Amino acid sequence: MFAFRLEQLADKLDATLYGDGELTITGVASMKSATKGQITFLSDKKFQNNLLTCNASAVVMTEDSLKYWNGAALIVKDPYLTYAKLAQLLDTTPLPAKGIAQSAVIDSTAKLGQNVSIGPNAVIESGVNLGDNCCIGAGCFIGKDTQIGAGTKIWSNVSIYHNCIIGENCLIQSGTVIGADGFGYANDKGKWIKIPQLGRVVIGNNVEIGSSTTIDRGALDDTVIGNGVIIDNQCQIAHNDVIGDHTAVAGGVIMAGSLKIGRHCLIGGASVINGHMEICDQVTVTGMGMVMRPITEPGVYSSGIPLQQNKVWRKTASLVLHIDEMNKRLKALEKKLLNVST
């Protein structure tokens, strides 16, 4: 268990201390559940009244919220960002593995850095290079000649195929598959002829990938995930896709092949993005967006019909199905009006 004096946390978080700096903090919790010895945070003013019943030893907040609280506090400009850093300091998540399990199968040609941990029944194939402090969970498969950078943590039952490159300090959650074949076939008179996928998956530093996400290897060139990218659970990243630095991809997103997404983009959950096109930097696609054409200017883009009562939706769907007919009638009416006016 981690324990810090409140004044230590203030120093580490670049916060202004208010109250007793000798208080011992052992954990972080929500305002409703926090108890003595724990710290919480207030990031939204509409929850200020919760401070009246809060039992935390200290609260992270902005200066203008102090009047609602009579206990110790850490004063910052952005409480939510500070909460993220605080949670890292007080993180109690165990490592995916500790030490090298006897049941792990490690090829003699694999290179292991210092302090590498490999869990039970993991398989490390020939030519693999694991950097210092790598942590490979139980049941993982690391394919031939794959390189994994220092400090990367991989949870149980992740499969990483051959020749992949994963950077430093990445986090990959359980069930993810990296480097599987892309969906590449040619058609020979109705018969599908498989195209071997000869590219790699190249992942930068400080990337996080959620559970059961699939990132396919490139057909000839590589599939590339930039530095600082975060990808949620159950996403499909197809072959030869390129995702720029610090882009965030929410759960259930499907990306077709040979798509290029810029830096600092936000892709909402369950969005579907067409392949063989480009999305520029700093684009936000809201949830369930259907992106069928390139996006060349930064901004927020949306599509889809919001939820309606079924009887209302049926009328809306009927209107959509008759748009072409309505358009023809409108053009005919415009033509008649033009003839009358002339």
Phi, psi and chi 1 to 4 in degrees:
 res  aa     phi    psi   chi1   chi2   chi3   chi4
   1 MET       -  133.8 -178.8  178.0   69.8      -
   2 PHE   -82.8  146.1  -64.4   98.5      -      -
   3 ALA  -143.9  131.3      -      -      -      -
   4 PHE  -132.5  145.5  -66.7   92.2      -      -
   5 ARG   -74.1  149.0  -62.9 -167.1  -45.9  -81.5
   6 LEU   -59.3  -35.5 -170.7   59.3      -      -
   7 GLU   -67.9  -30.3   63.0 -179.8    0.2      -
   8 GLN   -65.5  -43.3  -71.6  178.8  -54.5      -
   9 LEU   -63.6  -40.3  -69.9  177.1      -      -
  10 ALA   -58.3  -41.2      -      -      -      -
  11 ASP   -68.0  -44.4 -177.5   60.8      -      -
  12 LYS   -68.1  -30.3  -69.8  178.2  178.6  -67.0
  13 LEU  -100.4    4.4  -61.2  169.9      -      -
  14 ASP    54.9   45.5 -164.9   24.2      -      -
  15 ALA  -110.3  158.7      -      -      -      -
  16 THR   -90.6  124.9  -59.8      -      -      -
  17 LEU   -80.9  134.4  173.8   64.7      -      -
  18 TYR  -127.2  118.8  179.0   86.5      -      -
  19 GLY   101.6 -154.9      -      -      -      -
  20 ASP   -76.3  108.2 -175.2    2.3      -      -
  21 GLY   -75.8  -10.3      -      -      -      -
  22 GLU   -86.2   -5.5  -66.1  -61.2  -43.8      -
  23 LEU   -57.7  138.2  -73.5  171.7      -      -
  24 THR   -93.0  126.6  -61.4      -      -      -
  25 ILE  -113.2  124.6  -56.6  -62.1      -      -
  26 THR  -116.6   -6.1   58.8      -      -      -
  27 GLY  -168.2  169.4      -      -      -      -
  28 VAL  -121.8  141.7   59.8      -      -      -
  29 ALA  -151.3  170.4      -      -      -      -
  30 SER   -72.3  163.0   69.1      -      -      -
  31 MET   -61.3  -33.0  -80.2 -165.0  -73.6      -
  32 LYS   -75.4  -32.9  -70.0 -175.9  177.8 -179.1
  33 SER  -104.0  -11.1   64.0      -      -      -
  34 ALA   -62.8  142.6      -      -      -      -
  35 THR  -127.4 -176.8   58.9      -      -      -
  36 LYS   -57.0  135.7 -176.5  178.2  179.1 -179.2
  37 GLY    92.5   -7.8      -      -      -      -
  38 GLN  -109.2  157.4  -66.8 -178.9  -43.2      -
  39 ILE  -118.9  146.3 -171.9  169.4      -      -
  40 THR  -130.1 -173.3 -170.8      -      -      -
  41 PHE  -145.6  153.3   69.0  100.4      -      -
  42 LEU  -123.7  108.6  173.6   66.2      -      -
  43 SER  -110.7  -10.8   60.6      -      -      -
  44 ASP  -130.3  122.0 -168.5  -31.4      -      -
  45 LYS   -62.1  -21.6  -69.0 -178.4  179.4 -180.0
  46 LYS   -69.6  -11.3   68.4 -177.7  179.6 -178.9
  47 PHE  -102.5   12.9  -62.7  116.7      -      -
  48 GLN   -59.0  -34.3  -75.2  176.8  154.1      -
  49 ASN   -63.3  -22.5  -72.1  -20.7      -      -
  50 ASN   -65.2  -19.5  -70.0  -17.0      -      -
  51 LEU   -65.1  -25.2  -67.9  171.9      -      -
  52 LEU   -64.4  -28.6  -61.0  174.3      -      -
  53 THR  -113.9    8.2   56.4      -      -      -
  54 CYS   -76.1  135.1 -179.6      -      -      -
  55 ASN  -107.5   14.4  -65.6  -47.0      -      -
  56 ALA   -67.6  155.2      -      -      -      -
  57 SER   -74.8  -25.8  -70.1      -      -      -
  58 ALA  -156.8  159.4      -      -      -      -
  59 VAL  -133.0  136.8 -179.6      -      -      -
  60 VAL   -87.7  125.0  176.5      -      -      -
  61 MET  -157.9  172.4   59.6  174.0   63.1      -
  62 THR   -86.0  163.2   56.7      -      -      -
  63 GLU   -62.8  -34.9 -172.9  172.8    4.7      -
  64 ASP   -73.5   -5.7   56.6    0.5      -      -
  65 SER   -96.3   -5.6  -64.5      -      -      -
  66 LEU   -58.2  -33.1  -98.1  178.1      -      -
  67 LYS   -65.7  -14.1   57.4 -173.1  175.5 -177.0
  68 TYR   -95.5    3.0  -61.8   94.3      -      -
  69 TRP  -139.3  134.6  174.9 -115.0      -      -
  70 ASN  -113.3   16.7   57.5    9.0      -      -
  71 GLY  -109.7 -164.8      -      -      -      -
  72 ALA   -73.4  152.3      -      -      -      -
  73 ALA  -152.6  157.3      -      -      -      -
  74 LEU  -112.4  119.7  -62.7 -179.2      -      -
  75 ILE   -96.3  123.5  -53.9  -56.8      -      -
  76 VAL  -140.3  170.1  -62.6      -      -      -
  77 LYS   -83.7  -34.1  -68.7 -177.1  178.2  179.6
  78 ASP  -129.0   90.8 -172.4  -20.6      -      -
  79 PRO   -61.1  -34.6  -25.6   35.6      -      -
  80 TYR   -69.4  -41.9 -167.2   73.2      -      -
  81 LEU   -63.0  -41.7  176.3   59.5      -      -
  82 THR   -64.7  -38.1  -58.6      -      -      -
  83 TYR   -58.2  -41.8  153.1   66.0      -      -
  84 ALA   -60.3  -44.0      -      -      -      -
  85 LYS   -69.7  -37.1  -63.4  176.1  179.7  179.1
  86 LEU   -63.4  -43.5  177.7   64.3      -      -
  87 ALA   -62.5  -33.1      -      -      -      -
  88 GLN   -65.5  -40.9  -70.1 -175.9    1.7      -
  89 LEU   -64.9  -34.0  -69.1  172.2      -      -
  90 LEU  -106.6   18.8  -62.8  169.1      -      -
  91 ASP   -66.0  128.1 -173.2    9.3      -      -
  92 THR  -108.8   10.0   58.2      -      -      -
  93 THR   -63.3  127.7  -55.6      -      -      -
  94 PRO   -70.7  163.9   26.7  -34.2      -      -
  95 LEU   -75.1  153.0  -68.3  171.9      -      -
  96 PRO   -60.9  -25.5  -22.9   33.2      -      -
  97 ALA  -157.7  159.1      -      -      -      -
  98 LYS  -138.0  117.0 -171.5  174.3 -178.7  179.4
  99 GLY    75.9 -174.1      -      -      -      -
 100 ILE  -110.0  115.9  -62.8  179.1      -      -
 101 ALA   -68.4  145.8      -      -      -      -
 102 GLN   -63.1  -29.9  -69.8 -175.4  -10.5      -
 103 SER   -83.8   -5.0   59.0      -      -      -
 104 ALA   -67.3  139.4      -      -      -      -
 105 VAL  -105.5  110.9  178.7      -      -      -
 106 ILE  -123.0  118.2  -55.2  171.5      -      -
 107 ASP   -63.3  146.4 -170.8  -88.0      -      -
 108 SER   -65.8  -20.3   60.4      -      -      -
 109 THR   -89.6   -6.7   62.4      -      -      -
 110 ALA   -68.3  144.3      -      -      -      -
 111 LYS  -109.4  124.5  -63.5 -179.8 -180.0  179.2
 112 LEU  -113.8  127.3  -50.8 -174.7      -      -
 113 GLY   -73.2 -170.8      -      -      -      -
 114 GLN   -75.0  144.6  -64.6 -177.8   -9.4      -
 115 ASN    59.9   32.9  -58.1  -45.1      -      -
 116 VAL   -77.8  139.4  167.2      -      -      -
 117 SER  -120.1  138.4  -65.5      -      -      -
 118 ILE  -137.1  123.9  -59.1  174.4      -      -
 119 GLY   -80.1  174.4      -      -      -      -
 120 PRO   -57.7  138.7  -23.7   33.8      -      -
 121 ASN    64.1   13.3  -59.8  -44.2      -      -
 122 ALA   -72.4  151.2      -      -      -      -
 123 VAL  -121.2  122.6  174.8      -      -      -
 124 ILE  -116.5  111.2  -48.1  -63.9      -      -
 125 GLU   -84.6  179.6  -70.6 -156.1  -42.5      -
 126 SER   -63.8  143.5   61.2      -      -      -
 127 GLY    77.2    1.1      -      -      -      -
 128 VAL   -69.1  143.5  167.9      -      -      -
 129 ASN  -126.5  114.0 -168.7  -25.7      -      -
 130 LEU  -107.1  122.1  -57.5 -179.7      -      -
 131 GLY   -71.3  173.2      -      -      -      -
 132 ASP   -55.3  140.2  -64.8  -14.0      -      -
 133 ASN    63.9   18.4  -58.9  -55.0      -      -
 134 CYS   -66.5  149.2  -84.4      -      -      -
 135 CYS  -135.3  114.8 -164.5      -      -      -
 136 ILE  -112.4  119.0  -49.2  -63.3      -      -
 137 GLY   -74.6  173.6      -      -      -      -
 138 ALA   -60.9  139.3      -      -      -      -
 139 GLY    74.0   10.3      -      -      -      -
 140 CYS   -75.6  153.2  -72.1      -      -      -
 141 PHE  -121.0  122.3  171.5   83.4      -      -
 142 ILE  -116.2  111.2  -47.6  -62.8      -      -
 143 GLY   -75.8  170.8      -      -      -      -
 144 LYS   -53.3  136.3  -68.1 -179.0  178.9  179.8
 145 ASP    61.3   16.9  -62.0  -39.3      -      -
 146 THR   -76.2  143.6  -77.3      -      -      -
 147 GLN  -117.1  130.8  -59.4  176.7   41.7      -
 148 ILE  -126.5  125.3  -60.7  177.6      -      -
 149 GLY   -74.9  167.7      -      -      -      -
 150 ALA   -59.3  140.1      -      -      -      -
 151 GLY    78.9    2.7      -      -      -      -
 152 THR   -77.9  138.5  -72.5      -      -      -
 153 LYS  -117.2  130.0  -62.9  179.5  178.1   62.6
 154 ILE  -125.7  119.6  -61.0  174.8      -      -
 155 TRP   -78.8  175.8  -79.8   92.8      -      -
 156 SER   -59.9  149.5   60.3      -      -      -
 157 ASN    59.7   35.2  -60.8  -47.1      -      -
 158 VAL   -91.7  137.4  169.3      -      -      -
 159 SER  -112.2  121.5  -65.8      -      -      -
 160 ILE  -120.2  114.0  -58.9  176.4      -      -
 161 TYR   -71.7 -176.7  -77.1   46.6      -      -
 162 HIS   -65.9  151.2   53.7  -75.6      -      -
 163 ASN    60.9   19.1  -67.3  -40.0      -      -
 164 CYS   -82.4  154.4  -67.7      -      -      -
 165 ILE  -124.7  123.3  -62.0  177.4      -      -
 166 ILE  -123.6  131.8  -61.9  173.8      -      -
 167 GLY   -77.8 -164.3      -      -      -      -
 168 GLU   -86.0  150.0  -62.4 -179.1   -5.1      -
 169 ASN    55.4   38.6  -60.3  -47.6      -      -
 170 CYS   -90.7  161.5  -65.2      -      -      -
 171 LEU  -134.3  122.2  177.4   62.5      -      -
 172 ILE  -124.2  122.2  -58.0  173.4      -      -
 173 GLN   -85.1  167.2  -57.4  -71.7   -9.7      -
 174 SER   -58.5  146.7  -65.2      -      -      -
 175 GLY    81.4   -1.0      -      -      -      -
 176 THR   -76.4  148.1  -77.2      -      -      -
 177 VAL  -123.2  123.6  177.7      -      -      -
 178 ILE  -121.5  124.4  -64.3  173.6      -      -
 179 GLY    94.8   11.3      -      -      -      -
 180 ALA   -66.7  163.4      -      -      -      -
 181 ASP   -61.6  138.1  -81.0   -1.2      -      -
 182 GLY   -71.7  166.4      -      -      -      -
 183 PHE   -87.2   76.5 -163.5   59.2      -      -
 184 GLY  -118.0  116.4      -      -      -      -
 185 TYR  -145.2  150.6  -62.5   85.9      -      -
 186 ALA  -112.4  150.1      -      -      -      -
 187 ASN  -103.4  124.3 -167.6  -76.3      -      -
 188 ASP  -116.0   89.6 -178.6   13.5      -      -
 189 LYS    53.8   46.1  -60.0  176.1 -178.7  178.0
 190 GLY    93.4   -7.3      -      -      -      -
 191 LYS  -106.0  131.1 -179.0 -180.0  178.8 -179.0
 192 TRP   -83.3  125.9  -66.7  109.6      -      -
 193 ILE  -108.1  117.6  -53.5  -60.2      -      -
 194 LYS   -69.4  138.2 -177.7  175.0  177.9   60.7
 195 ILE  -102.1  114.0  -59.7  172.3      -      -
 196 PRO   -56.2  138.4  -25.7   35.9      -      -
 197 GLN   -96.4  105.5  -57.1  -67.2  -77.4      -
 198 LEU  -101.7   -5.8  -54.4  178.3      -      -
 199 GLY   -80.9 -172.1      -      -      -      -
 200 ARG  -122.7  178.0  -53.9  172.0  -61.6  174.1
 201 VAL  -111.5  126.8  173.3      -      -      -
 202 VAL  -119.5  118.4  177.9      -      -      -
 203 ILE  -116.9  133.3  -63.6  175.9      -      -
 204 GLY   -77.0 -163.4      -      -      -      -
 205 ASN   -86.8  153.7  -60.2  -36.4      -      -
 206 ASN    58.2   37.6  -56.1  -59.8      -      -
 207 VAL   -96.6  139.6  171.2      -      -      -
 208 GLU  -121.5  134.2  -63.2 -162.1    9.6      -
 209 ILE  -129.3  127.8  -58.4  170.5      -      -
 210 GLY   -76.0  179.9      -      -      -      -
 211 SER   -68.3  143.4  -62.3      -      -      -
 212 SER    57.8   31.5  -59.7      -      -      -
 213 THR   -92.7  147.2  -78.9      -      -      -
 214 THR  -120.3  128.6  -60.2      -      -      -
 215 ILE  -121.6  109.1  -56.9  176.1      -      -
 216 ASP   -79.1  148.4  -67.8  -19.7      -      -
 217 ARG   -73.8  158.5   69.3 -168.9  -46.2  106.6
 218 GLY   -72.5  157.7      -      -      -      -
 219 ALA   -72.2  -52.7      -      -      -      -
 220 LEU  -124.5  -55.0  -67.0  173.1      -      -
 221 ASP   -81.3  176.5  -62.9  -34.4      -      -
 222 ASP   -89.3  152.4  -62.1  -30.0      -      -
 223 THR   -83.9  130.7  -59.9      -      -      -
 224 VAL  -127.8  128.3  179.0      -      -      -
 225 ILE  -114.9  120.1  -48.8  -63.0      -      -
 226 GLY   -73.9  177.1      -      -      -      -
 227 ASN   -64.9  141.0  -64.4  -39.0      -      -
 228 GLY    71.3   11.3      -      -      -      -
 229 VAL   -73.0  141.1  170.0      -      -      -
 230 ILE  -121.8  129.9   52.7  175.0      -      -
 231 ILE  -126.3  128.7  -58.7  173.0      -      -
 232 ASP   -79.7 -169.9 -160.1   -2.3      -      -
 233 ASN   -72.4  151.4  -58.2  -24.9      -      -
 234 GLN    55.8   43.6  -62.1  178.0  -25.2      -
 235 CYS  -100.6  153.2  -65.7      -      -      -
 236 GLN  -117.4  115.1  160.0   65.5   18.8      -
 237 ILE  -111.2  110.8  -46.3  -62.2      -      -
 238 ALA   -82.1  174.8      -      -      -      -
 239 HIS   -63.4  140.0   58.8 -179.2      -      -
 240 ASN    69.8   11.9  -61.0  109.1      -      -
 241 ASP   -70.0  149.9  -75.1  -12.0      -      -
 242 VAL  -128.8  124.2  176.2      -      -      -
 243 ILE  -116.7  123.8  -59.6  178.4      -      -
 244 GLY   -73.4  166.0      -      -      -      -
 245 ASP   -54.8  138.3  -65.3  -10.0      -      -
 246 HIS    63.7   22.6  -53.2  -66.5      -      -
 247 THR   -83.1  145.4  -77.9      -      -      -
 248 ALA  -115.4  132.6      -      -      -      -
 249 VAL  -123.5  116.1 -179.0      -      -      -
 250 ALA   -79.9  174.3      -      -      -      -
 251 GLY   -62.5  146.3      -      -      -      -
 252 GLY    75.0   12.9      -      -      -      -
 253 VAL   -75.4  139.7  169.0      -      -      -
 254 ILE  -118.3  123.2  -62.9  174.8      -      -
 255 MET  -116.3  123.8  -62.1 -178.8 -177.0      -
 256 ALA   -74.3  172.4      -      -      -      -
 257 GLY   -73.9  157.7      -      -      -      -
 258 SER    56.7   38.4  -61.6      -      -      -
 259 LEU   -98.0  139.5  167.3   69.4      -      -
 260 LYS  -118.9  120.0 -176.2  176.2 -179.3 -179.0
 261 ILE  -111.9  135.9  -64.0 -179.7      -      -
 262 GLY   -75.6 -168.5      -      -      -      -
 263 ARG   -86.7  151.7  -62.3  171.4  -64.1  173.9
 264 HIS    56.5   37.2  -59.5  -77.3      -      -
 265 CYS   -93.7  157.1  -68.5      -      -      -
 266 LEU  -125.1  119.1  -56.8  174.7      -      -
 267 ILE  -111.3  113.5  -50.2  -60.7      -      -
 268 GLY   -69.0  158.2      -      -      -      -
 269 GLY   -59.0  145.3      -      -      -      -
 270 ALA    63.6   17.9      -      -      -      -
 271 SER   -74.9  152.4  -66.1      -      -      -
 272 VAL  -123.7  126.5  177.5      -      -      -
 273 ILE  -123.9  127.1  -53.1  178.8      -      -
 274 ASN   -67.3  158.1 -160.4   10.7      -      -
 275 GLY   -96.3  179.7      -      -      -      -
 276 HIS    56.5   43.4  -63.0  -84.9      -      -
 277 MET  -156.0 -179.4   65.5  178.9 -166.1      -
 278 GLU  -132.0  141.5 -171.6  167.5  -20.6      -
 279 ILE  -117.0  127.8  -65.4  174.6      -      -
 280 CYS   -74.9  177.3   68.3      -      -      -
 281 ASP   -63.7  153.8  -63.2  -14.3      -      -
 282 GLN    58.0   46.7  -63.1 -178.1  -28.5      -
 283 VAL  -108.4  136.3  164.7      -      -      -
 284 THR  -111.2  125.3  -64.7      -      -      -
 285 VAL  -109.1  117.4  176.2      -      -      -
 286 THR   -73.4  165.2   59.1      -      -      -
 287 GLY   -53.3  141.4      -      -      -      -
 288 MET    62.3   27.4  -61.1 -171.9   71.3      -
 289 GLY   -70.5  144.0      -      -      -      -
 290 MET  -115.0  107.2 -179.5  176.4  -72.2      -
 291 VAL  -103.0  108.1 -173.6      -      -      -
 292 MET  -109.0  -12.7  -56.0  -54.2  -67.5      -
 293 ARG  -129.9  158.6  -64.7 -178.3  177.7   86.9
 294 PRO   -58.2  151.7  -22.8   33.2      -      -
 295 ILE  -116.9  120.4  -60.9  176.2      -      -
 296 THR  -109.9   -6.7   58.1      -      -      -
 297 GLU  -128.5  136.9  -65.5 -175.8    9.5      -
 298 PRO   -58.2  154.0  -21.1   32.3      -      -
 299 GLY   150.1 -174.0      -      -      -      -
 300 VAL  -105.7  128.6  179.5      -      -      -
 301 TYR  -125.2  139.3  -64.6   80.2      -      -
 302 SER  -138.3  157.7  -58.3      -      -      -
 303 SER  -154.7  177.2   66.6      -      -      -
 304 GLY    92.8  163.5      -      -      -      -
 305 ILE  -108.3  124.6  -60.3  174.1      -      -
 306 PRO   -60.7  157.0  -21.4   32.5      -      -
 307 LEU   -59.0  135.9 -172.7   71.3      -      -
 308 GLN  -132.8  164.3  -59.3  171.0  -45.0      -
 309 GLN   -59.7  147.5  -71.9 -175.3  -25.2      -
 310 ASN   -57.2  -42.1 -178.3 -100.0      -      -
 311 LYS   -65.9  -32.3   62.2 -178.3 -179.8 -179.4
 312 VAL   -73.4  -41.2  177.4      -      -      -
 313 TRP   -62.6  -38.0  175.2   83.7      -      -
 314 ARG   -61.5  -39.5  -71.8  164.2   68.1   94.1
 315 LYS   -65.9  -42.4  -68.8  179.8 -179.5  178.8
 316 THR   -61.2  -45.4  -57.8      -      -      -
 317 ALA   -61.8  -39.1      -      -      -      -
 318 SER   -63.2  -41.6  178.3      -      -      -
 319 LEU   -63.0  -41.3  -71.4  170.7      -      -
 320 VAL   -61.4  -40.9  170.7      -      -      -
 321 LEU   -67.0  -20.8  -69.3  173.9      -      -
 322 HIS  -104.9   12.7  -69.6   88.5      -      -
 323 ILE   -59.7  -42.2  -78.2  178.9      -      -
 324 ASP   -62.6  -44.4 -173.9   56.0      -      -
 325 GLU   -62.5  -44.2  177.4 -172.9  -17.4      -
 326 MET   -62.8  -38.1  -66.3  168.3   63.1      -
 327 ASN   -64.6  -40.8 -176.2   51.1      -      -
 328 LYS   -65.0  -40.6  -70.6  178.1 -179.3  177.5
 329 ARG   -66.7  -38.2  -68.6  170.5   59.9 -172.8
 330 LEU   -65.2  -43.1  177.9   60.4      -      -
 331 LYS   -63.6  -38.7  -73.8 -177.0  175.8  179.8
 332 ALA   -65.2  -39.5      -      -      -      -
 333 LEU   -66.4  -42.0 -178.9   58.9      -      -
 334 GLU   -60.7  -38.4  -71.8  176.1  -21.6      -
 335 LYS   -65.7  -41.8 -174.3  175.0 -179.1 -179.8
 336 LYS   -63.4  -44.5  -73.2 -177.7  178.8  179.6
 337 LEU   -63.1  -36.8  -69.5  172.9      -      -
 338 LEU   -65.5  -40.0 -177.6   62.2      -      -
 339 ASN   -67.3  -37.6  -70.2  -25.2      -      -
 340 VAL   -66.4  -41.4  169.4      -      -      -
 341 SER   -69.0  -25.0   64.4      -      -      -
 342 THR   -93.2      -   56.0      -      -      -
